[in-house]
Amino acid sequence: MAATLTHDIIDYCMNNKFPVYVFTLDVEAAIVGIPHAIMFSKAIDVVPELCWRILVFWYSKLIVYIKWGENISEDIPIYKGTRQGGLSSPFIFNLLYQDLVEFYQRRTAEYQ
């Protein structure tokens, strides 16, 4: 949907001789690098306390294993990002999105 809308807007602007400036932001990659502590410091005033505690507990127990042939690694704790496909992930994304946009706006302004 977003790609179609962007395409339509660009077509309209070009057909009407308006200049077109496009700014894209890969927020998915940005959120992958955000430590859980930062995510939950943003959520503490927004989420009911019990839900916040459940999310913090849940995320504090995230681990992965690597399997190579018949070998399995020791557990590897996960300290950053949101759970892929998790029901809470879109909510956490929304908590962080505005800060990410403002951060990139400041960085862009520094380069101009």
Sequence and secondary structure as in RCSB ss.txt:
>XXXX:A:sequence
MAATLTHDIIDYCMNNKFPVYVFTLDVEAAIVGIPHAIMFSKAIDVVPELCWRILVFWYSKLIVYIKWGENISED
IPIYKGTRQGGLSSPFIFNLLYQDLVEFYQRRTAEYQ
>XXXX:A:secstr
 HHHHHHHHHHHHHHTT         HHHHHHTSBHHHHHHHHTTTS HHHHHHHHHHHHT EE  EETTEE   
EE  BS  TT TTHHHHHHHHHHHHHHHHHHHHHHT 
